[in-house]
Amino acid sequence: MPYKKPKIEKIYHTIGEVAEMLGESVSLIRYWETQFDALKPAKNKKGNRLFTNDDIFTLKLIHHLVKQRGLTLKGAQQKLKENREETIQNYEIVERLQDIRSQLVEIRDNMQD
């Protein structure tokens, strides 16, 4: 029986990794950190930001609200404070629908070949 390496998940991600995940600049992530109280990444001794998976999820929510839904930063802050659960549900629904759409497009493309 072959040895299977266990899948190792990172606990902390650098700001560069997070910016790449979101397709945004590092400076924008830093700016959002100053604007949203929900974002408090840990910092190491050098002062580098270390983002947890919860921080990344919050950043994805902010990205969804600001970049995809077109809310202002004030609007996104208010939405996260007042209706966080509803915002999370809406975000998850949109993510699932986008995943389903990409699967359907892939199926369509495979049928045309």
N, C-alpha and C positions, 0 to 999 in steps of 0.2 A: 504494500500500500504506500503510495507516494506521500511525502511530507507536504502538508499544506501550510504555507505561511499564514499566520493570523493577520487579518486586516487591521492595520493600525490607523486609528483616527487621531488626527492632531487635536490637541486641546486648545492651543493658541495659534492664531494666524497673524502674520505681520500685516501692516497697513498696505503694503504693496500687493500681497496676495488677495486681500479683500478688495482693493481697487480693481484688480484684474477680474475677480469674480463678477463684479458689478458692471465692468466696462466703463468705469469712471476714473477720474484722476485722483491721485493721492491727496492733492490739496482740497478737493471737494469733500473727501471723506473727513479730513481734518476740520473743515468748516462746519460740516454737519455735526461733528462731535461738539463744537462750541454752541450750536443752536438747539440741540435736543438734549434734554435732561436724562432721557432714557439711555443715552449712550455714555458709558463710562468705562472705556477699555482700561485694562490693567497696564501698568508700565514697568519695564524692567529697570535695572540699575542705571542703564545708559539713557533711559527716558524713552525708549522705543515703545510704541503702542502695541499691545498684544490683545487681539480680539478673540472672544470666545464664540461658540456657535450661537449663543443667545444674542450677542452683539451683532453678529452677521445677519441673523434673522431680523433684528430691529432695523439694520441698515437696508435690508431688502424691502421692508415695509416702507421706509422713508423713500427709497428709490421708486417704488411703485406709486406712492402718493404724489411725489413731486414730478417725476419724469414721465410716468405713463398716464396718470390721471390729470396732471397739469395743475395741481394745487400749489399755492404759494407756501413758503416755509411756515408762515403763521397758520395757514389753513391746515397743513400737515401736523403741526404741533398740537393744534386744537383737536384734530381728529384722533390723534394718538392718546390725548389726555381724556377726552370725553367718551369715545367709543372704541377703545382698543380692541375688545373682543370682536365687535362687528367688523372692524377694519381687518383683523386677522382672518376672519371667516371669508370676507370678500377677496382678500389676497389669495387665500388658498384655493378658492373656487376659480379665480382667474388663472392661477398656475396650472390647475388640473385641466381646464379648458384649452389652454395653450399646448399642453402636452398631448391631449387628445387630437387637437388640430394637426400637430406635427406628425403624429402617427398616421392620421388619415391621408395627409399629403404624401407621406412615404409610401403608403399602400397604393395610392393613385399612381404615383410615379413608377412603382414596380409593375403595375398592371399595363402601363403604356409601353413598357420595354418589349 
